[in-house]
Amino acid sequence: MATISIFGKGKMGKAIGDNFSSSVNKVNYILSNSSKTELGEIVVLAVPYVAIAGIIQEYSTDLQGKIIIDITNPVDFTTFDSLLVPSDTSAAALIAKQLPNSMIVKAFNTTFSDTLATKKVANEHQTTVLLASDSQEAKETIIKALENSGLSLLDAGSLKRARELEAIGFLQITLAASEKISWDGGFGIFK
C-alpha cells in the first residue's frame, strides 16, 4: 500500500485518486485552500500547468525525494494552438529541473477522466496509462500501486518521452474540444 497525495480534485484528480484507492492505497487531496500537510510517497500534480510553479514554491522542501506524477498538458488554452513550453523540452522536464532530488514521472496526460473512470476508451478498448521517467524505480512503484485498478500501464521510456506524450495529449484535447472525438474517446494502445 502506498500513500498518495493529489494536488487538485477536479475530474482528473478524482479519477486518478479513485484508481489508486481501488488498488487499496491511501489517498488524500490537497486543494488551493487546504492547510499545508505532509505529503505521501507519491504526489500527483492534477492541476493546470500554470499552477505548478506555486505548488513547487510552497512545497519545495516537502517534494524532495518524492515520486512526482505530472499529468499536465501545458496547452495554451487561450488559443488551443500551441504549448506553453519550448519545443525542445516538456513540462515534466522543466519540473525535473526545479526538483532535482525528486523522481518525476509523466503519466495520465494522454487519458481523459472518463476513460480513467470506466477503464475503457470509447467504451471498447482498455485504457492505457503511459509512464515516462528517468527513474525505473518510480515507474515500478506506480505500476505496483495501480496493479488492481483495471488500467493497463505501459513504460514509455525515459523522461525525454514526456515531450511526445504532451504532444499526444495536446492533439487529443484539441480533437475533443473541437468535437471530432468524445471526451470518453481518445487514443488506445493495442499490443
KEZA-244041 format. One record per residue (C-alpha): residue number from 1; residue in one letter; x, y, z. Coordinates in pm, whole numbers. Example, Ala and Ser with C-alpha at 12.3 -4.5 7.8 and 13.67 -1.06 7.14 Angstrom:
<nodes>
(1 "A" (1230 -450 780))
(2 "S" (1367 -106 714))
</nodes>
This chain:
<nodes>
(1 "M" (0 0 0))
(2 "A" (124 346 -93))
(3 "T" (21 688 32))
(4 "I" (-81 921 -249))
(5 "S" (-118 1300 -222))
(6 "I" (-308 1460 -508))
(7 "F" (-295 1833 -571))
(8 "G" (-638 1908 -719))
(9 "K" (-970 1729 -701))
(10 "G" (-1115 1811 -1040))
(11 "K" (-1233 1539 -1277))
(12 "M" (-879 1414 -1346))
(13 "G" (-762 1431 -985))
(14 "K" (-1072 1244 -866))
(15 "A" (-1047 979 -1140))
(16 "I" (-678 919 -1065))
(17 "G" (-748 910 -691))
(18 "D" (-1028 657 -741))
(19 "N" (-789 430 -933))
(20 "F" (-529 445 -658))
(21 "S" (-800 389 -391))
(22 "S" (-942 87 -575))
(23 "S" (-594 -64 -555))
(24 "V" (-602 -27 -174))
(25 "N" (-379 280 -145))
(26 "K" (-436 570 91))
(27 "V" (-528 888 -99))
(28 "N" (-552 1245 24))
(29 "Y" (-634 1557 -176))
(30 "I" (-473 1897 -141))
(31 "L" (-681 2191 -261))
(32 "S" (-583 2555 -303))
(33 "N" (-746 2638 32))
(34 "S" (-607 2334 218))
(35 "S" (-373 2377 512))
(36 "K" (-18 2268 436))
(37 "T" (5 1897 506))
(38 "E" (254 1612 500))
(39 "L" (284 1457 154))
(40 "G" (261 1089 65))
(41 "E" (536 896 -108))
(42 "I" (364 956 -444))
(43 "V" (250 1309 -530))
(44 "V" (17 1375 -824))
(45 "L" (7 1721 -982))
(46 "A" (-354 1718 -1109))
(47 "V" (-376 2092 -1162))
(48 "P" (-335 2318 -1466))
(49 "Y" (26 2359 -1572))
(50 "V" (28 2727 -1472))
(51 "A" (-49 2631 -1108))
(52 "I" (258 2410 -1067))
(53 "A" (505 2693 -1004))
(54 "G" (311 2796 -693))
(55 "I" (298 2439 -563))
(56 "I" (672 2395 -613))
(57 "Q" (740 2725 -438))
(58 "E" (523 2637 -136))
(59 "Y" (619 2268 -107))
(60 "S" (974 2261 -249))
(61 "T" (1127 2105 63))
(62 "D" (837 1861 109))
(63 "L" (861 1740 -252))
(64 "Q" (1227 1633 -214))
(65 "G" (1272 1258 -258))
(66 "K" (909 1202 -359))
(67 "I" (772 1040 -673))
(68 "I" (603 1328 -855))
(69 "I" (347 1244 -1125))
(70 "D" (299 1531 -1369))
(71 "I" (-31 1485 -1554))
(72 "T" (-32 1827 -1719))
(73 "N" (-64 1911 -2082))
(74 "P" (80 2264 -2100))
(75 "V" (-172 2377 -2361))
(76 "D" (-221 2746 -2430))
(77 "F" (-594 2740 -2359))
(78 "T" (-642 3093 -2492))
(79 "T" (-565 2977 -2847))
(80 "F" (-565 2593 -2835))
(81 "D" (-288 2635 -3090))
(82 "S" (38 2578 -2902))
(83 "L" (205 2454 -2587))
(84 "L" (335 2685 -2314))
(85 "V" (678 2520 -2304))
(86 "P" (960 2548 -2560))
(87 "S" (955 2291 -2840))
(88 "D" (1276 2123 -2725))
(89 "T" (1152 2033 -2375))
(90 "S" (841 1935 -2178))
(91 "A" (653 2047 -1869))
(92 "A" (782 1735 -1691))
(93 "A" (1144 1814 -1782))
(94 "L" (1105 2169 -1652))
(95 "I" (960 2035 -1327))
(96 "A" (1253 1791 -1300))
(97 "K" (1499 2082 -1326))
(98 "Q" (1321 2257 -1038))
(99 "L" (1306 1940 -826))
(100 "P" (1633 1757 -899))
(101 "N" (1605 1540 -587))
(102 "S" (1259 1409 -677))
(103 "M" (1163 1133 -919))
(104 "I" (950 1293 -1191))
(105 "V" (709 1077 -1391))
(106 "K" (494 1194 -1681))
(107 "A" (169 995 -1671))
(108 "F" (-209 1020 -1714))
(109 "N" (-183 1311 -1958))
(110 "T" (-284 1101 -2261))
(111 "T" (-607 986 -2097))
(112 "F" (-933 1165 -2021))
(113 "S" (-1104 1139 -1683))
(114 "D" (-1395 945 -1832))
(115 "T" (-1160 679 -1969))
(116 "L" (-990 653 -1630))
(117 "A" (-1328 608 -1460))
(118 "T" (-1462 344 -1699))
(119 "K" (-1120 186 -1773))
(120 "K" (-1225 195 -2140))
(121 "V" (-1152 420 -2437))
(122 "A" (-1470 471 -2643))
(123 "N" (-1634 212 -2415))
(124 "E" (-1444 -55 -2606))
(125 "H" (-1069 -67 -2551))
(126 "Q" (-882 -89 -2220))
(127 "T" (-742 244 -2103))
(128 "T" (-363 254 -2112))
(129 "V" (-162 492 -1895))
(130 "L" (181 570 -2037))
(131 "L" (464 644 -1792))
(132 "A" (786 828 -1885))
(133 "S" (1062 881 -1630))
(134 "D" (1434 856 -1577))
(135 "S" (1357 661 -1258))
(136 "Q" (1274 297 -1323))
(137 "E" (1204 261 -951))
(138 "A" (938 535 -965))
(139 "K" (764 376 -1264))
(140 "E" (765 34 -1097))
(141 "T" (627 181 -773))
(142 "I" (338 345 -961))
(143 "I" (265 32 -1163))
(144 "K" (257 -176 -843))
(145 "A" (34 80 -669))
(146 "L" (-216 58 -958))
(147 "E" (-197 -318 -1023))
(148 "N" (-559 -381 -920))
(149 "S" (-707 -69 -1079))
(150 "G" (-815 -226 -1409))
(151 "L" (-594 11 -1606))
(152 "S" (-320 -104 -1839))
(153 "L" (13 61 -1754))
(154 "L" (296 85 -2003))
(155 "D" (653 206 -1954))
(156 "A" (705 464 -2231))
(157 "G" (1076 513 -2161))
(158 "S" (1284 795 -2021))
(159 "L" (1163 1141 -1926))
(160 "K" (1266 1255 -2276))
(161 "R" (948 1085 -2400))
(162 "A" (739 1334 -2198))
(163 "R" (759 1577 -2492))
(164 "E" (590 1325 -2721))
(165 "L" (334 1236 -2454))
(166 "E" (249 1604 -2415))
(167 "A" (211 1635 -2793))
(168 "I" (-27 1336 -2795))
(169 "G" (-222 1484 -2505))
(170 "F" (-238 1821 -2683))
(171 "L" (-370 1661 -3003))
(172 "Q" (-628 1457 -2813))
(173 "I" (-753 1765 -2623))
(174 "T" (-787 1971 -2941))
(175 "L" (-976 1688 -3112))
(176 "A" (-1219 1660 -2820))
(177 "A" (-1259 2037 -2781))
(178 "S" (-1349 2064 -3150))
(179 "E" (-1593 1771 -3107))
(180 "K" (-1409 1544 -3351))
(181 "I" (-1387 1282 -3075))
(182 "S" (-1580 1249 -2750))
(183 "W" (-1438 1302 -2401))
(184 "D" (-1476 927 -2339))
(185 "G" (-1276 855 -2653))
(186 "G" (-911 906 -2730))
(187 "F" (-611 705 -2827))
(188 "G" (-571 338 -2746))
(189 "I" (-271 107 -2742))
(190 "F" (-303 -245 -2871))
(191 "K" (-29 -497 -2803))
</nodes>
